[in-house]
Amino acid sequence: MRCGFVFQHGLCKVGRCVGNQLWLARRGSVRVNYHGAERCTLPVHTMGEDRSDVKVFVVGAGLAGVTAANELQADGYDVTIIEASERFGGRIWTERDASGRAVELGATWLHGKAGNPLFKRAEKLGILPRPDERDPEDVDRNEDNDYWGLLKYVRSDGTLLPADDVRRVMKLFRSFLNELKDDGAKSSLPSSVGEYLDQRWQENASSIGPFDELIFQARKELECGISGCDDLNEVSARHFDGYDELDGENTPAPGGMEKLVAPTCPILYQKEVVKIQWGTSGVNIVTRGNGSYSSDYVIVTLPLGFLKQTVHSFFDPAVSEAKAKAIQSAGFGVVDKVILQVDYDFGYNSRVIACDSSAPTWMQNSFLYSGGTYHDTVEFWVKGSRALEMESLQDDVVVEDLLEVLRTSGVTGGVKPSPKKLWRSKWGTNPLFGGSYSFPGVNSDEQTFLTIQDPLRDVDSRCRVFFAGEATHPSLYSTMTAAYLSGMRAAGELRSTVDTLVGR
């Protein structure tokens, strides 16, 4: 899901009708609704009605799938989740260290507070930071005082990066991103964000200092992690502002993001779905090994990366050309996390290491955060081809590379701390995911995510196959909030279909 340490695109808040509830917010002073409710009438339901004869399967036990399943089960439907792996959570993946502290290898932040129902859930669950757990050095993260420009940086060879240079380049980079939000300039933009940034950077070449290129390239890599792409040349410049930032800071959950996923219905684990056959008689779900399960309806919550690999063979009948094109056009990249616990306390004033050519190739042009998740951890976000390289390495190689960069950078006094525990994700080579989270690709348009969201209808125009997941949300794609709201939407669409049929 949308990841990184802080993501401030400075965009607007929105709202969506989900089930029988309306989540509203503001775009400036204009109130808007999420798309979707106008497509399916979502009636208010009388609880306790007998729907147990309607069988529903949900494919995928991530946040979207569990949310949809829980909603429908609470309404009396016969619901089963089918999951290819041995755990629930999907791209929410919480590990624990020896003391029980949460280590997030997947979704890391609750993006925004106001109008965010997932934030309210996290508050009720008690998993948010207590005031005494917050960094006393923390500052207001806004566009005028860019957070990334306020951190302390050192090169991996130990050279300190001048604070004024860092702030200048970070401010310039932020101004380039803000220019992409100018509606009047969209017609003249190149196709990709990467092209635009490089173009604007070269136009400012006269002001480049000795460390500026390293800072600029590392900030581009950071933006890849924020956007979820392998390379910024894959991200649409014209649709870069399609992501709607909810008001309020981005918040971690020291209590563990896994607690946001609490399934209440049966889950069939290690059942990999290879085909969904659907039509007027219902749905047949085929699993590897030729097992099958029949149902009246199915909600598909599989990652976009998986759908990209299987879209032409997974559904029978096949999806429309428009939906297949949308799935292929939307962007989906690889962003991995590498977290190493060591016997060293970095404290609150730790430095960010800008990895240059002296670092191993999989770490170059990226930031290593000492004191990342906790005071005794380092955290590294790696993207694209470098992420795939990291995924191919043995644990001992990854550990040694991290320790050597810590030593050469000087942040540990020139010594290698002893490693305690390594955690890392491998989203790119995991065939169940095929990557990390979605973004507007250069071949996408404003309808792409909505087209992915559209249900499949049989010859009687009855919706049989519904879609949920972060890549089905038109403006909050890549976030847990998008996954949650999409699960609510899919459950509402299914309710609406059933209630229309029986005249409720």
BATOR-308301 format. One record per residue (C-alpha): residue in one letter; x, y, z. Coordinates in steps of 0.2 Angstrom, whole numbers, plus 5000, padded with zeros to 4 digits. Each point is the difference from the previous one (the first is absolute). Layout:
! BATOR-308301
@rest: A	px: X	py: Y	pz: Z
...
//
This chain:
! BATOR-308301
@rest: M	px: 5000	py: 5000	pz: 5000
@rest: R	px: 5005	py: 5018	pz: 4998
@rest: C	px: 5016	py: 5000	pz: 5010
@rest: G	px: 5015	py: 5011	pz: 5005
@rest: F	px: 5003	py: 5010	pz: 5016
@rest: V	px: 4989	py: 5015	pz: 4996
@rest: F	px: 4989	py: 5004	pz: 4985
@rest: Q	px: 4994	py: 5017	pz: 4998
@rest: H	px: 4993	py: 5003	pz: 4982
@rest: G	px: 4990	py: 5014	pz: 5007
@rest: L	px: 4985	py: 4995	pz: 4991
@rest: C	px: 4981	py: 4999	pz: 5005
@rest: K	px: 4989	py: 4990	pz: 5011
@rest: V	px: 4986	py: 4991	pz: 4993
@rest: G	px: 4985	py: 4989	pz: 5005
@rest: R	px: 4991	py: 4984	pz: 4995
@rest: C	px: 4984	py: 4992	pz: 5002
@rest: V	px: 5003	py: 4982	pz: 5006
@rest: G	px: 4987	py: 4988	pz: 5005
@rest: N	px: 4987	py: 5011	pz: 5009
@rest: Q	px: 5012	py: 5013	pz: 5006
@rest: L	px: 5007	py: 5016	pz: 4992
@rest: W	px: 5018	py: 5005	pz: 5003
@rest: L	px: 5001	py: 5018	pz: 4995
@rest: A	px: 5014	py: 5013	pz: 5000
@rest: R	px: 5005	py: 5015	pz: 4991
@rest: R	px: 5010	py: 5005	pz: 4984
@rest: G	px: 5004	py: 5017	pz: 5006
@rest: S	px: 4983	py: 5007	pz: 5004
@rest: V	px: 4991	py: 4988	pz: 4988
@rest: R	px: 4992	py: 4984	pz: 5007
@rest: V	px: 5002	py: 4985	pz: 4988
@rest: N	px: 4994	py: 4982	pz: 5001
@rest: Y	px: 5010	py: 4985	pz: 4994
@rest: H	px: 4996	py: 4992	pz: 4984
@rest: G	px: 4990	py: 4984	pz: 5001
@rest: A	px: 4984	py: 5003	pz: 5010
@rest: E	px: 4992	py: 5007	pz: 4985
@rest: R	px: 5003	py: 4984	pz: 4990
@rest: C	px: 4993	py: 4989	pz: 5013
@rest: T	px: 4985	py: 5005	pz: 5011
@rest: L	px: 5005	py: 4995	pz: 5017
@rest: P	px: 4985	py: 4999	pz: 5011
@rest: V	px: 4998	py: 5000	pz: 5019
@rest: H	px: 4998	py: 4982	pz: 5006
@rest: T	px: 4989	py: 4993	pz: 5013
@rest: M	px: 5012	py: 4990	pz: 5011
@rest: G	px: 4995	py: 4982	pz: 5004
@rest: E	px: 4992	py: 4996	pz: 4983
@rest: D	px: 5004	py: 4982	pz: 4995
@rest: R	px: 5014	py: 5000	pz: 4986
@rest: S	px: 5008	py: 4984	pz: 5005
@rest: D	px: 4995	py: 4992	pz: 4984
@rest: V	px: 5011	py: 5012	pz: 4990
@rest: K	px: 5017	py: 4992	pz: 4999
@rest: V	px: 5015	py: 5012	pz: 4997
@rest: F	px: 5018	py: 4997	pz: 4998
@rest: V	px: 5013	py: 5013	pz: 5003
@rest: V	px: 5017	py: 4997	pz: 4991
@rest: G	px: 5014	py: 5007	pz: 5011
@rest: A	px: 5002	py: 5003	pz: 5019
@rest: G	px: 5007	py: 5017	pz: 4999
@rest: L	px: 4992	py: 5016	pz: 5008
@rest: A	px: 4988	py: 5002	pz: 4985
@rest: G	px: 4995	py: 4982	pz: 5000
@rest: V	px: 4998	py: 4998	pz: 5019
@rest: T	px: 4990	py: 5017	pz: 5001
@rest: A	px: 4988	py: 4994	pz: 4986
@rest: A	px: 4998	py: 4983	pz: 5008
@rest: N	px: 4997	py: 5007	pz: 5017
@rest: E	px: 4987	py: 5012	pz: 4994
@rest: L	px: 4990	py: 4986	pz: 4990
@rest: Q	px: 5001	py: 4988	pz: 5014
@rest: A	px: 4993	py: 5012	pz: 5013
@rest: D	px: 4986	py: 5002	pz: 4988
@rest: G	px: 4996	py: 4982	pz: 5000
@rest: Y	px: 5008	py: 4994	pz: 4984
@rest: D	px: 5009	py: 4983	pz: 4998
@rest: V	px: 5018	py: 5007	pz: 4998
@rest: T	px: 5017	py: 4990	pz: 4998
@rest: I	px: 5017	py: 5008	pz: 4997
@rest: I	px: 5012	py: 4990	pz: 4989
@rest: E	px: 5018	py: 5005	pz: 5002
@rest: A	px: 5015	py: 4993	pz: 4990
@rest: S	px: 5013	py: 5003	pz: 5015
@rest: E	px: 5001	py: 4993	pz: 5017
@rest: R	px: 4995	py: 5017	pz: 5009
@rest: F	px: 4987	py: 5014	pz: 4998
@rest: G	px: 5005	py: 5018	pz: 4998
@rest: G	px: 5006	py: 5001	pz: 4982
@rest: R	px: 5012	py: 5015	pz: 4999
@rest: I	px: 4997	py: 5004	pz: 5018
@rest: W	px: 5014	py: 4989	pz: 5007
@rest: T	px: 5005	py: 5003	pz: 5018
@rest: E	px: 5014	py: 4991	pz: 5008
@rest: R	px: 5006	py: 5001	pz: 5018
@rest: D	px: 5017	py: 5002	pz: 5008
@rest: A	px: 5006	py: 4990	pz: 5015
@rest: S	px: 4992	py: 5013	pz: 5012
@rest: G	px: 4983	py: 5000	pz: 4990
@rest: R	px: 5002	py: 5016	pz: 4991
@rest: A	px: 4991	py: 5001	pz: 4983
@rest: V	px: 5011	py: 5000	pz: 4985
@rest: E	px: 4990	py: 5004	pz: 4984
@rest: L	px: 5006	py: 4992	pz: 4984
@rest: G	px: 4985	py: 5006	pz: 4990
@rest: A	px: 4988	py: 5015	pz: 5003
@rest: T	px: 5008	py: 5012	pz: 5012
@rest: W	px: 4990	py: 5016	pz: 5001
@rest: L	px: 4982	py: 5005	pz: 5003
@rest: H	px: 4999	py: 5014	pz: 4987
@rest: G	px: 4990	py: 5015	pz: 5007
@rest: K	px: 4988	py: 5001	pz: 5015
@rest: A	px: 4985	py: 5011	pz: 4996
@rest: G	px: 4987	py: 4990	pz: 4990
@rest: N	px: 5010	py: 4984	pz: 5002
@rest: P	px: 4990	py: 4986	pz: 5007
@rest: L	px: 5015	py: 4989	pz: 5001
@rest: F	px: 5009	py: 5012	pz: 5012
@rest: K	px: 4984	py: 5000	pz: 5011
@rest: R	px: 5001	py: 4981	pz: 5000
@rest: A	px: 5019	py: 5001	pz: 5005
@rest: E	px: 4995	py: 5012	pz: 5014
@rest: K	px: 4987	py: 4988	pz: 5007
@rest: L	px: 5012	py: 4986	pz: 4999
@rest: G	px: 5013	py: 5009	pz: 5010
@rest: I	px: 5014	py: 4997	pz: 4987
@rest: L	px: 5005	py: 5018	pz: 4997
@rest: P	px: 5016	py: 5009	pz: 5008
@rest: R	px: 4998	py: 5006	pz: 5018
@rest: P	px: 5006	py: 5018	pz: 5002
@rest: D	px: 5016	py: 4994	pz: 5009
@rest: E	px: 5004	py: 4989	pz: 4985
@rest: R	px: 5001	py: 5014	pz: 4988
@rest: D	px: 5017	py: 5008	pz: 4994
@rest: P	px: 5003	py: 5016	pz: 5010
@rest: E	px: 5009	py: 5007	pz: 4985
@rest: D	px: 4985	py: 4997	pz: 4989
@rest: V	px: 4995	py: 5015	pz: 4990
@rest: D	px: 4985	py: 5006	pz: 4990
@rest: R	px: 5001	py: 4991	pz: 4983
@rest: N	px: 4993	py: 5012	pz: 4987
@rest: E	px: 5005	py: 5006	pz: 4983
@rest: D	px: 5008	py: 5017	pz: 5006
@rest: N	px: 5011	py: 4991	pz: 5013
@rest: D	px: 5004	py: 4984	pz: 4990
@rest: Y	px: 5003	py: 4985	pz: 5013
@rest: W	px: 5013	py: 4992	pz: 4989
@rest: G	px: 5010	py: 5016	pz: 5000
@rest: L	px: 5001	py: 5001	pz: 5019
@rest: L	px: 5009	py: 4983	pz: 5002
@rest: K	px: 5018	py: 4998	pz: 5003
@rest: Y	px: 5009	py: 4991	pz: 4986
@rest: V	px: 5017	py: 4992	pz: 4998
@rest: R	px: 5007	py: 4991	pz: 4984
@rest: S	px: 5004	py: 4982	pz: 5002
@rest: D	px: 5019	py: 5004	pz: 4998
@rest: G	px: 4998	py: 5011	pz: 5016
@rest: T	px: 4999	py: 5017	pz: 4992
@rest: L	px: 4987	py: 5011	pz: 5008
@rest: L	px: 4988	py: 5008	pz: 4989
@rest: P	px: 4998	py: 5019	pz: 5003
@rest: A	px: 4983	py: 5004	pz: 5007
@rest: D	px: 4998	py: 5015	pz: 4989
@rest: D	px: 5003	py: 4990	pz: 4985
@rest: V	px: 4988	py: 4986	pz: 5005
@rest: R	px: 4986	py: 5013	pz: 5004
@rest: R	px: 5003	py: 5009	pz: 4984
@rest: V	px: 4998	py: 4984	pz: 4989
@rest: M	px: 4986	py: 4993	pz: 5010
@rest: K	px: 4990	py: 5016	pz: 4998
@rest: L	px: 5004	py: 5001	pz: 4982
@rest: F	px: 4994	py: 4982	pz: 4998
@rest: R	px: 4984	py: 5004	pz: 5009
@rest: S	px: 4997	py: 5015	pz: 4989
@rest: F	px: 5002	py: 4989	pz: 4984
@rest: L	px: 4987	py: 4988	pz: 5007
@rest: N	px: 4988	py: 5014	pz: 5004
@rest: E	px: 5001	py: 5006	pz: 4982
@rest: L	px: 4993	py: 4984	pz: 4995
@rest: K	px: 4984	py: 5005	pz: 5009
@rest: D	px: 4997	py: 5015	pz: 4989
@rest: D	px: 4985	py: 4996	pz: 4989
@rest: G	px: 5005	py: 5013	pz: 4988
@rest: A	px: 5016	py: 4992	pz: 4996
@rest: K	px: 4994	py: 4982	pz: 4997
@rest: S	px: 4999	py: 5001	pz: 4981
@rest: S	px: 5018	py: 5005	pz: 4999
@rest: L	px: 5007	py: 4986	pz: 5012
@rest: P	px: 5010	py: 4986	pz: 4994
@rest: S	px: 4993	py: 4982	pz: 5003
@rest: S	px: 5009	py: 4996	pz: 5016
@rest: V	px: 5004	py: 5008	pz: 5016
@rest: G	px: 5018	py: 4994	pz: 4998
@rest: E	px: 5002	py: 5009	pz: 4983
@rest: Y	px: 4993	py: 5016	pz: 5008
@rest: L	px: 5011	py: 5000	pz: 5015
@rest: D	px: 5016	py: 4997	pz: 4990
@rest: Q	px: 4995	py: 5014	pz: 4988
@rest: R	px: 4997	py: 5012	pz: 5014
@rest: W	px: 5016	py: 4995	pz: 5009
@rest: Q	px: 5011	py: 5003	pz: 4984
@rest: E	px: 4992	py: 5017	pz: 4999
@rest: N	px: 5007	py: 5004	pz: 5017
@rest: A	px: 5017	py: 4992	pz: 4997
@rest: S	px: 5009	py: 5017	pz: 5002
@rest: S	px: 4996	py: 4999	pz: 5019
@rest: I	px: 5006	py: 4982	pz: 5002
@rest: G	px: 5013	py: 4998	pz: 5014
@rest: P	px: 5012	py: 4985	pz: 5003
@rest: F	px: 4987	py: 4990	pz: 5009
@rest: D	px: 4984	py: 5005	pz: 4992
@rest: E	px: 5000	py: 4986	pz: 4987
@rest: L	px: 5001	py: 4987	pz: 5014
@rest: I	px: 4986	py: 5008	pz: 5010
@rest: F	px: 4989	py: 5002	pz: 4984
@rest: Q	px: 5002	py: 4982	pz: 4995
@rest: A	px: 4997	py: 4993	pz: 5017
@rest: R	px: 4984	py: 5011	pz: 5002
@rest: K	px: 4994	py: 4993	pz: 4983
@rest: E	px: 5003	py: 4983	pz: 5007
@rest: L	px: 4990	py: 5005	pz: 5016
@rest: E	px: 4986	py: 5006	pz: 4989
@rest: C	px: 5000	py: 4983	pz: 4991
@rest: G	px: 4996	py: 4992	pz: 5018
@rest: I	px: 4987	py: 5013	pz: 5003
@rest: S	px: 4991	py: 4997	pz: 4983
@rest: G	px: 5003	py: 4981	pz: 5000
@rest: C	px: 5009	py: 5000	pz: 4983
@rest: D	px: 5016	py: 4992	pz: 4994
@rest: D	px: 5005	py: 5016	pz: 4991
@rest: L	px: 4992	py: 5017	pz: 4999
@rest: N	px: 5000	py: 4999	pz: 4981
@rest: E	px: 4985	py: 4987	pz: 5003
@rest: V	px: 4989	py: 5013	pz: 5009
@rest: S	px: 4988	py: 5011	pz: 4990
@rest: A	px: 5004	py: 5018	pz: 5002
@rest: R	px: 4983	py: 5005	pz: 4994
@rest: H	px: 4991	py: 4990	pz: 5014
@rest: F	px: 5013	py: 5002	pz: 5014
@rest: D	px: 4988	py: 5011	pz: 5009
@rest: G	px: 4986	py: 4986	pz: 5000
@rest: Y	px: 5005	py: 4995	pz: 5017
@rest: D	px: 4990	py: 5008	pz: 5014
@rest: E	px: 5009	py: 5004	pz: 5016
@rest: L	px: 4989	py: 4999	pz: 5015
@rest: D	px: 5002	py: 5014	pz: 5013
@rest: G	px: 5011	py: 4996	pz: 5015
@rest: E	px: 5017	py: 4992	pz: 5003
@rest: N	px: 5005	py: 4983	pz: 4994
@rest: T	px: 5000	py: 4988	pz: 5016
@rest: P	px: 5009	py: 4984	pz: 5003
@rest: A	px: 4992	py: 4986	pz: 5012
@rest: P	px: 5013	py: 4994	pz: 5013
@rest: G	px: 4986	py: 4988	pz: 5005
@rest: G	px: 5001	py: 4991	pz: 4983
@rest: M	px: 4991	py: 5003	pz: 4984
@rest: E	px: 4995	py: 4982	pz: 5000
@rest: K	px: 4986	py: 5004	pz: 5013
@rest: L	px: 4991	py: 5010	pz: 4987
@rest: V	px: 4997	py: 4983	pz: 4991
@rest: A	px: 4988	py: 4990	pz: 5011
@rest: P	px: 4991	py: 4987	pz: 4990
@rest: T	px: 4984	py: 4993	pz: 5008
@rest: C	px: 4995	py: 4987	pz: 4987
@rest: P	px: 5008	py: 4984	pz: 4994
@rest: I	px: 5017	py: 5001	pz: 4990
@rest: L	px: 5006	py: 4986	pz: 4989
@rest: Y	px: 5019	py: 5002	pz: 5000
@rest: Q	px: 5013	py: 4994	pz: 4987
@rest: K	px: 4986	py: 4999	pz: 4987
@rest: E	px: 5007	py: 5009	pz: 4984
@rest: V	px: 4987	py: 5005	pz: 4988
@rest: V	px: 5005	py: 4997	pz: 4982
@rest: K	px: 4983	py: 5004	pz: 4991
@rest: I	px: 4983	py: 5008	pz: 5004
@rest: Q	px: 4986	py: 4993	pz: 4989
@rest: W	px: 4984	py: 5010	pz: 5001
@rest: G	px: 4983	py: 5002	pz: 4991
@rest: T	px: 4982	py: 5000	pz: 5003
@rest: S	px: 5001	py: 4984	pz: 5010
@rest: G	px: 5012	py: 5008	pz: 5013
@rest: V	px: 5019	py: 4998	pz: 5002
@rest: N	px: 5012	py: 4986	pz: 5001
@rest: I	px: 5017	py: 5003	pz: 5008
@rest: V	px: 5014	py: 4989	pz: 4994
@rest: T	px: 5015	py: 4997	pz: 5010
@rest: R	px: 5017	py: 4993	pz: 4996
@rest: G	px: 4999	py: 4981	pz: 5001
@rest: N	px: 4982	py: 5001	pz: 4992
@rest: G	px: 4991	py: 5003	pz: 5016
@rest: S	px: 4984	py: 5011	pz: 4997
@rest: Y	px: 4987	py: 5009	pz: 5010
@rest: S	px: 4984	py: 5007	pz: 4995
@rest: S	px: 4991	py: 5015	pz: 5005
@rest: D	px: 4987	py: 5013	pz: 4995
@rest: Y	px: 5012	py: 5015	pz: 4999
@rest: V	px: 5018	py: 5003	pz: 5003
@rest: I	px: 5010	py: 5015	pz: 5005
@rest: V	px: 5018	py: 5001	pz: 4993
@rest: T	px: 5013	py: 5009	pz: 5010
@rest: L	px: 5016	py: 4994	pz: 4992
@rest: P	px: 5014	py: 5012	pz: 4998
@rest: L	px: 5002	py: 5010	pz: 4983
@rest: G	px: 5017	py: 4991	pz: 4998
@rest: F	px: 4992	py: 4983	pz: 5000
@rest: L	px: 4986	py: 5006	pz: 4988
@rest: K	px: 5012	py: 5007	pz: 4988
@rest: Q	px: 5008	py: 4983	pz: 4998
@rest: T	px: 4984	py: 4990	pz: 4999
@rest: V	px: 4986	py: 5011	pz: 4993
@rest: H	px: 4998	py: 4991	pz: 4983
@rest: S	px: 4999	py: 4983	pz: 5008
@rest: F	px: 4993	py: 5002	pz: 5018
@rest: F	px: 4982	py: 5004	pz: 4995
@rest: D	px: 4988	py: 4989	pz: 4990
@rest: P	px: 4992	py: 5009	pz: 4991
@rest: A	px: 5014	py: 5012	pz: 4998
@rest: V	px: 4999	py: 5018	pz: 5006
@rest: S	px: 4996	py: 5014	pz: 4987
@rest: E	px: 5014	py: 5007	pz: 4990
@rest: A	px: 4997	py: 5016	pz: 5009
@rest: K	px: 5003	py: 4992	pz: 5017
@rest: A	px: 5015	py: 4991	pz: 4994
@rest: K	px: 5007	py: 5016	pz: 4993
@rest: A	px: 4997	py: 5009	pz: 5016
@rest: I	px: 5009	py: 4986	pz: 5010
@rest: Q	px: 5015	py: 5001	pz: 4989
@rest: S	px: 5000	py: 5019	pz: 4999
@rest: A	px: 5000	py: 5003	pz: 5019
@rest: G	px: 5017	py: 5000	pz: 5008
@rest: F	px: 5006	py: 4988	pz: 5012
@rest: G	px: 5018	py: 5000	pz: 5007
@rest: V	px: 5012	py: 4991	pz: 5012
@rest: V	px: 5004	py: 5009	pz: 5016
@rest: D	px: 5008	py: 4989	pz: 5013
@rest: K	px: 5005	py: 5003	pz: 5018
@rest: V	px: 5016	py: 4994	pz: 5009
@rest: I	px: 5001	py: 5002	pz: 5019
@rest: L	px: 5015	py: 4995	pz: 5010
@rest: Q	px: 5000	py: 5000	pz: 5019
@rest: V	px: 5017	py: 5003	pz: 5008
@rest: D	px: 5008	py: 5002	pz: 5017
@rest: Y	px: 5002	py: 5019	pz: 4998
@rest: D	px: 4988	py: 5015	pz: 5005
@rest: F	px: 4999	py: 5013	pz: 4987
@rest: G	px: 4989	py: 5011	pz: 5010
@rest: Y	px: 4989	py: 5014	pz: 4993
@rest: N	px: 5014	py: 5010	pz: 4992
@rest: S	px: 5006	py: 4986	pz: 4988
@rest: R	px: 5005	py: 5004	pz: 4982
@rest: V	px: 4993	py: 4995	pz: 4984
@rest: I	px: 5013	py: 4991	pz: 4989
@rest: A	px: 5000	py: 5005	pz: 4982
@rest: C	px: 5007	py: 4985	pz: 4991
@rest: D	px: 5012	py: 5005	pz: 4986
@rest: S	px: 5011	py: 4989	pz: 4988
@rest: S	px: 5010	py: 4994	pz: 5015
@rest: A	px: 4985	py: 4990	pz: 5006
@rest: P	px: 4995	py: 4983	pz: 4993
@rest: T	px: 4990	py: 5002	pz: 4984
@rest: W	px: 4983	py: 4995	pz: 5007
@rest: M	px: 5002	py: 5014	pz: 5012
@rest: Q	px: 5007	py: 5014	pz: 4989
@rest: N	px: 4990	py: 5017	pz: 4998
@rest: S	px: 4989	py: 4996	pz: 5014
@rest: F	px: 4998	py: 5005	pz: 5019
@rest: L	px: 5004	py: 4988	pz: 5014
@rest: Y	px: 4991	py: 5006	pz: 5016
@rest: S	px: 5010	py: 4997	pz: 5016
@rest: G	px: 4988	py: 4999	pz: 5015
@rest: G	px: 4986	py: 4997	pz: 4987
@rest: T	px: 4986	py: 4990	pz: 5009
@rest: Y	px: 5008	py: 5000	pz: 5017
@rest: H	px: 5016	py: 5007	pz: 5007
@rest: D	px: 5009	py: 4983	pz: 4998
@rest: T	px: 4995	py: 4997	pz: 4982
@rest: V	px: 5005	py: 5006	pz: 4983
@rest: E	px: 4988	py: 5001	pz: 4986
@rest: F	px: 5002	py: 5000	pz: 4981
@rest: W	px: 4987	py: 5001	pz: 4986
@rest: V	px: 5006	py: 4993	pz: 4984
@rest: K	px: 4990	py: 5001	pz: 4983
@rest: G	px: 4999	py: 4993	pz: 4983
@rest: S	px: 5015	py: 4990	pz: 4993
@rest: R	px: 5010	py: 5003	pz: 5016
@rest: A	px: 4986	py: 4993	pz: 5010
@rest: L	px: 5000	py: 4984	pz: 4989
@rest: E	px: 5019	py: 4999	pz: 5002
@rest: M	px: 4998	py: 5001	pz: 5019
@rest: E	px: 4987	py: 4987	pz: 5000
@rest: S	px: 5013	py: 4988	pz: 4991
@rest: L	px: 5013	py: 5002	pz: 5013
@rest: Q	px: 5003	py: 4989	pz: 5015
@rest: D	px: 4996	py: 5007	pz: 5018
@rest: D	px: 5018	py: 5001	pz: 5005
@rest: V	px: 5005	py: 5010	pz: 4985
@rest: V	px: 4986	py: 5013	pz: 5003
@rest: V	px: 5005	py: 5001	pz: 5018
@rest: E	px: 5018	py: 5002	pz: 4996
@rest: D	px: 4996	py: 5014	pz: 4987
@rest: L	px: 4990	py: 5010	pz: 5013
@rest: L	px: 5013	py: 4998	pz: 5013
@rest: E	px: 5014	py: 5006	pz: 4989
@rest: V	px: 4991	py: 5015	pz: 4994
@rest: L	px: 4996	py: 5004	pz: 5019
@rest: R	px: 5019	py: 4999	pz: 5003
@rest: T	px: 5006	py: 5010	pz: 4985
@rest: S	px: 4987	py: 5014	pz: 5003
@rest: G	px: 5006	py: 5003	pz: 5017
@rest: V	px: 4983	py: 5000	pz: 5009
@rest: T	px: 5006	py: 4986	pz: 5011
@rest: G	px: 5017	py: 5007	pz: 5004
@rest: G	px: 5009	py: 4990	pz: 4987
@rest: V	px: 4996	py: 4983	pz: 5007
@rest: K	px: 4988	py: 4987	pz: 4994
@rest: P	px: 4986	py: 4997	pz: 5013
@rest: S	px: 4995	py: 4982	pz: 5003
@rest: P	px: 4984	py: 4994	pz: 4991
@rest: K	px: 4986	py: 4993	pz: 5009
@rest: K	px: 4986	py: 4997	pz: 4988
@rest: L	px: 4996	py: 5003	pz: 4981
@rest: W	px: 4983	py: 5003	pz: 4993
@rest: R	px: 4997	py: 5003	pz: 4981
@rest: S	px: 4986	py: 4999	pz: 4988
@rest: K	px: 5000	py: 4992	pz: 4983
@rest: W	px: 4985	py: 5006	pz: 4992
@rest: G	px: 5007	py: 5000	pz: 4982
@rest: T	px: 5004	py: 4982	pz: 4998
@rest: N	px: 4985	py: 4994	pz: 5010
@rest: P	px: 4988	py: 4994	pz: 4986
@rest: L	px: 4985	py: 5003	pz: 5011
@rest: F	px: 5004	py: 5019	pz: 5000
@rest: G	px: 5012	py: 5004	pz: 4986
@rest: G	px: 5004	py: 5017	pz: 5008
@rest: S	px: 4995	py: 5011	pz: 5014
@rest: Y	px: 4986	py: 5014	pz: 4996
@rest: S	px: 4993	py: 5009	pz: 4985
@rest: F	px: 5002	py: 5017	pz: 4992
@rest: P	px: 4993	py: 5009	pz: 4984
@rest: G	px: 5011	py: 4993	pz: 4986
@rest: V	px: 5005	py: 5010	pz: 4985
@rest: N	px: 4987	py: 4991	pz: 4989
@rest: S	px: 4986	py: 5002	pz: 5013
@rest: D	px: 4986	py: 5013	pz: 5001
@rest: E	px: 4988	py: 5007	pz: 5013
@rest: Q	px: 4988	py: 4985	pz: 4996
@rest: T	px: 5013	py: 4986	pz: 5003
@rest: F	px: 4998	py: 4996	pz: 5018
@rest: L	px: 4981	py: 5001	pz: 4998
@rest: T	px: 5000	py: 4988	pz: 4986
@rest: I	px: 5010	py: 4988	pz: 5010
@rest: Q	px: 4987	py: 5002	pz: 5014
@rest: D	px: 4985	py: 4996	pz: 4988
@rest: P	px: 4991	py: 4983	pz: 5004
@rest: L	px: 4998	py: 4987	pz: 4987
@rest: R	px: 4982	py: 4997	pz: 4995
@rest: D	px: 4992	py: 4984	pz: 4993
@rest: V	px: 4989	py: 5000	pz: 4984
@rest: D	px: 4985	py: 5005	pz: 5011
@rest: S	px: 5010	py: 5015	pz: 5006
@rest: R	px: 5001	py: 4994	pz: 5017
@rest: C	px: 5017	py: 5004	pz: 5009
@rest: R	px: 5009	py: 4984	pz: 5004
@rest: V	px: 5018	py: 5004	pz: 5002
@rest: F	px: 5004	py: 5015	pz: 5011
@rest: F	px: 5017	py: 5009	pz: 5002
@rest: A	px: 5009	py: 5007	pz: 5016
@rest: G	px: 5017	py: 5005	pz: 5005
@rest: E	px: 5011	py: 5016	pz: 5000
@rest: A	px: 5002	py: 5000	pz: 4981
@rest: T	px: 4981	py: 5002	pz: 4998
@rest: H	px: 4999	py: 5016	pz: 5009
@rest: P	px: 5000	py: 5015	pz: 4988
@rest: S	px: 5009	py: 5013	pz: 5012
@rest: L	px: 5007	py: 4991	pz: 5015
@rest: Y	px: 5008	py: 4986	pz: 4990
@rest: S	px: 5016	py: 4992	pz: 5009
@rest: T	px: 4993	py: 5003	pz: 5018
@rest: M	px: 4992	py: 4989	pz: 5013
@rest: T	px: 4986	py: 5012	pz: 5000
@rest: A	px: 4997	py: 4997	pz: 4982
@rest: A	px: 5000	py: 4981	pz: 5004
@rest: Y	px: 4988	py: 5002	pz: 5014
@rest: L	px: 4988	py: 5011	pz: 4991
@rest: S	px: 5000	py: 4989	pz: 4985
@rest: G	px: 4995	py: 4985	pz: 5010
@rest: M	px: 4985	py: 5010	pz: 5007
@rest: R	px: 4995	py: 5006	pz: 4983
@rest: A	px: 5001	py: 4982	pz: 4992
@rest: A	px: 4990	py: 4993	pz: 5015
@rest: G	px: 4987	py: 5014	pz: 4996
@rest: E	px: 4999	py: 4996	pz: 4982
@rest: L	px: 4997	py: 4982	pz: 5003
@rest: R	px: 4987	py: 5004	pz: 5013
@rest: S	px: 4992	py: 5012	pz: 4987
@rest: T	px: 5000	py: 4986	pz: 4987
@rest: V	px: 4992	py: 4987	pz: 5012
@rest: D	px: 4987	py: 5012	pz: 5007
@rest: T	px: 4995	py: 5006	pz: 4982
@rest: L	px: 4997	py: 4982	pz: 4995
@rest: V	px: 4989	py: 4996	pz: 5015
@rest: G	px: 4991	py: 5017	pz: 5000
@rest: R	px: 5006	py: 5006	pz: 5017
//
